Amino acid sequence: MIVKFRASSETVRAAPLDAVRTAARAESMLQARAEALGGRTGARLSAGRAISDRAQVVTASGLDSHALARKLRADADVEYAEVDQLRTWLAVPNDPLYGPAAGTSPASGQWYLKAPVAPVLASINAPGAWDITTGKTGIVVAVLDTGIRKDHPDLAGQLLSGYDMVLDTTIANDGSGRDDDPSDPGDYITAADARTTKFSGCTVSDSSWHGTQVAGLVGAAWNNGIGMAGLAPGVKVLPVRVLGKCGGYDSDIVAGMRWAAGLTVAGVPANANPARVLNMSLGGDGACTSVYSDAVNEVTNAGAVVVVAAGNSSGHAVSVPANCTGVVAVAGLRHIGTKVGFSDVGPEVTISAPGGNCVNETGSCLYPILSTTNAGKTTPVANSAAYTDGTNYAVGTSFSAPLVSGTVALMLSADASLTPAQVKTVLRSTARAFPSTGAGAGVAACHAPNGVDQVECYCTTSTCGAGMLDVAAAVQKAGHISPSGNVEAVVTASPARPDPGNVVTLSMADTLFGLNRGFASASWSIVSGGDIVQGFEDGNTGPSVTVKPSGNGTFTVRVNVVDDQGGFDTADLTVVVDELSVTVSPVTSSLKVGETATIAVDELTTAPDRKVTYVWSIVQGNGLASLSGMETDSAITVVAKAAGTVKVRVTVTNDLGKQVAADWTGTISAATPVGTSSTDSGSGGGGGAMSLFELLCGVVLLVVLKRARRRRA
């Protein structure tokens, strides 16, 4: 189990981990916590690895994991308790179209890095970014994977020392637990392995050298006379080993995330080279857990961007941790820009990038993702610049993700001050539109996951993210570099669609300048709609101004930007002032399992003649409750299913695209058992056991309601 103690926990105060640096001291503290928790819950607990100063692994025997979780969650000191599950590197389905094919190195070479030219539309246009930067050594990309083959000649000089976080020695396959050697000894599974309890359910397979392949895509060396070119050869790659034979546990992965970002992990030396980018080409089924949600929040707050592969289950729901809020989730594309068959889809996807595809069922794979590997089938062999090719090709969203990670590293090389949220915004805003033609007959638009495989399909922004990755555009925008070589004025408003009375900041900060050019001055003016604008003065020359619109309507602002070499450009922006706000009633409720609550839009304020739409969704506690009724109506019914906290959100969108939201929070407690009082029997009035008559009435009412629902359906 992974247990996180509350910040106020006496257990934490009695055995603090935040300053512990030696493994022996950490082990003592962790065991003290486990014993204290076990004493209170009646479970004999042993301590496992530390994850953060308040989170650790505990183990027990004689109990089902889920039963143990229920016991531990009931303890007042425990914030959450979750099963420590096994995750795997995102392999490719063993289907004929994607399986091994005879042949040699692909004639297409590194097609995925080049400028897009029909019919190869998914290429990411790296050369347009390399004119600006090939990466700076101060930017570190952590590859959380199976480890690395340090002896690969195309990775020489590109790697930092890294760390091995795999604690289980059988999974690690290197004779030791956590240590400072992230080398990949091979993650092969033999038939004998597959018959053991430890590897039950694992597929017999050769070693993948997965981490080495991912690292090469990010940072393989240039101009050394051999092999391939990495996307960001100037940055440094930090190998963090979190996967071994058959995968790796959440606890090791999360510890690796924290360590990679420079956060403390008890018993592990501090990371001297914190990463700005974490590449995670791994995952598994299920919703985002509290364990991963915590880790993503901590890592992004530390300034690191978390890039995760969407998953390879043929168009099903995005895997965890790619479905966690705050990550950059990456889906996979075929060379022509359609969704490649294996890639998963969903609204969680941020952007799509090439994932490799063969387009042929026999012969050499035509469009694989070529990268560094090792020729050993099980254990590594002396490296001779081995690469994936037509006989051992790489396809999967595992290889889409490092193309995005390398892009983010180049963006941060252009402007190291970018926050994770800004990086995500730039990636989305510079993505190229998905194609809607060019595939074979019968290829339809991708749809939301529904449990049925969907292979090649035309991507949409609700299934594959904002569009196709464009490295050149992303790096240019990150560094405020104009692709034309001159200044290109851009003006933005924040908020973009203000209400009357809002203070609006107008900025030219997104203006693009030619290489080696910079901002000199700006001149602002209101060219229309000035009657609703307050606080604006002619003659403003700074990079931003503020205004305060007094009523609904539109106004247009103009900025003239001059660069430090005398170049200039003008841009206009029309701002729509559009009143929209919403509240719901009730805001909070307390329910018991089996009860329902109706939430309704209580107050909607909008400009005259605006049309609005409603969308209700569960944004916290998914699985603890369900929604009953039309999710596009102005009211919804929540059905309580399990104890916990649930948050339901209504998002209101008007016909101009403006959105606002309001939340309802419900606290669900266990149902009162039949035959017990739902109130304090000493308080007088009511309570007592339910009568047989009351019970029968309830059953009859449920039957009537169920029939009524069927008639409505």
Secondary structure, 3 states (H helix, E strand, C coil): CEEEECCCCHHHHHCCCCCCCCHHHHHHHHHHHHHHHHHHHCCCCEEEEECCCCEEEEECCCCCHHHHHHHHHCCCCEEEEECCCEEEECCCCCCCCCCCCCCCCCCCCCHHHCCCECCECCCCCCHHHHCCCCCCCCCEEEEEECCECCCCHHHCCCECCCEECCCCHHHHCCCCCCECCCECCCCCECHHHHCCCCCCCCCCECCCCHHHHHHHHHHCCCCCCCCCCCCCCCCEEEEEECCECCEEEHHHHHHHHHHHCCCCCCCCCCCCCCCCEEEECEEECCCCCHHHHHHHHHHHHCCCEEEEECCCCCCCECCECCCCCCCEEEEEECCCCCECCCCCECCCCCEEEECCECCCCCCCCCECCCCECCCCCCCCCCCCCCECCCCCCCCCHHHHHHHHHHHHHHHHHHCCCCCHHHHHHHHHHCCECCCCCCCCCCCCECCCCCCCCCCCEECCCCCCCCCECCHHHHHHHHCCECCCCCCECCCEEECCCCCCCCCEEEECCCCEECCCCCEEEEEEEEEECHHHEECCCCCCCCCEEEEEECCCEEEEEEEEEEECCCCEEEEEEEEEECCEEEEEECCEEEEECCCEEEEEEEEEEECCCCCEEEEEEEEECECCEEEECCCCCCEEEEEECCCEEEEEEEEEEECCCCEEEEEEEEEEECCCCCCCCCCCHHHCCCCCCCCHHHHHHHHHHHHHHHHHHHHHC
